[in-house]
Amino acid sequence: MGAMSSRSLLVFLFAGAAFACAGDKSTSERGGTAMQGGSAGPQGGSAGAGGGGAAGVSTTGRNGGATGNGGATGNGGATGNGGATGNGGATGNGGASNEGAGGSSHGSGGANGSGGMDAGRTPRDVAAAVEAANDLGPGRTDASTGGGREGGMDGNSTKSWCLPLSMHPQGVDWAKALIDSRMRAGVRLGWSYPDGLFLHGMYLASKRLNDSGYLAFIKAWADSHTGGAGGYGSLDSMQPALVLDDMYRETRDAKYRTAPAAVAARLEGTYPKTSDGGFWHSTSLNGQLWGDGVFMNLPPYVNYGDLVGSSKPIDIATNQLVIYDKHLATPSDLHVHQWSEVTGRQSCCVWCRAQGWYEMALLMVLDFTPTTHANHAALVAIARRLARGLAATQDPATGRWWQVMDRPNEPRNWLETSCTSMHTYFLSRASEKGYIDAATYAPLAIQGFRGEMQQVSNPDNVQIRNICPGTNVGSTPGFYYDRPKVTNDNHGLGAFLVMYDQLVCR
């Protein structure tokens, strides 16, 4: 990114918090391979009490005070270039239930730089405001100027979508800290999409860190799950095949192709579709397309196609993304959670994580799609439209996004961390690849990363707060507002690892 001012970057004071595991909605196994450090109960088991309070202070014009179990409250007086002070309050409480309990985070205030940040802002207005608040110099170079991912916001940088590790909170590699924490806890992982997401994020970290221990763990899980999930009656059940793709890419051992090949055969064969070809979310959900679904099946499918030299998955996957966008798109440049062919109607709400699942799938498919492909331009156009929607709905005070994205003023709405990781990944990666304007959107990715990190604490026992657990389609906004706010659910941990890999400059 462009040259930074001499003002210090992020200073985070984290308080220790007891480890909490959260449940998920999936019907898949809860047992599986245990991480080193001793056996533990199934995912979603008992959670500890919330952490003691501490203040998290940022010099970008906002501060996050956290209280835990009556702990100390943190308040700061840092102001951004615009002179506005923001405050983010978070409370963390554990729970002894399977779902546990997480702290809510409702930031107030804002970081208003020159140009302002308000509900009616345009993406370029947002970029100008973020640039002012972060004191980014005008010499920043757009993503289109060079390849690679070296550099960051260090004065010699030409890359605006990532931060060098030295500029992460406490200079800690938080992906490593998170994985090591989970390994010490001995958490068990099975064949479920949140576990598959976590394992894929762990694989990305293993490659970046050249950590053979992480690879050995993933391989042990893969060796126990080469058979996959059987009949694949839902898109959710297909996602962990991505981890087997990772292991096949690493080892070229044919046993890891078995489940991905079965997923491909199911999608290319009898899996049910709408009249225009969209895969149902589940064989039991007649004609329903969920935004979640494209991530569950398309990344493992296109990775498999790449590994075996087949172009058919790209044709099918790109068509699916176009079909889903046609049915889920809203005038606000976002997506609703679900569309039903039976009723011909969209569901009530723009749920934050469903939006994020689609965004991640879109970029992962584009990674394998030639620029000459018939659907490439359409997918890039979708990416640009979704980026506009994200810019318009990012909370200017915290950098995070709301559970129901287009209803920021609802008192029961709350800022959610798993989707914040997803949107941050999307804005950063799409800026890097040149699908969207890096000068406009990369600053928003950095702001999203900072906001996410305000909800992450304790490098010795990492805690990520305010994650929505597995969620079905709701008929009212209140359904989404009332979802639990949990700590260390794999929906959020896996999304964090994928985002973190993208946001580390190297």
PyMOL commands that set and color helices and strands:
alter all, ss='L'
color gray80, all
select helices_A, chain A and resi 123-134+143-145+165-167+169-171+174-185+193-209+212-224+236-238+241-251+254-268+293-308+312-328+352-366+376-393+417-433+438-453+477-481+490-503
alter helices_A, ss='H'
color red, helices_A
select strands_A, chain A and resi 10-12+33-34+54-58+62-67+86-91+105-109+188-189+288-290+338-340+345-346+401-402+415-416+456-457+463-464
alter strands_A, ss='S'
color yellow, strands_A
deselect
rebuild
show_as cartoon
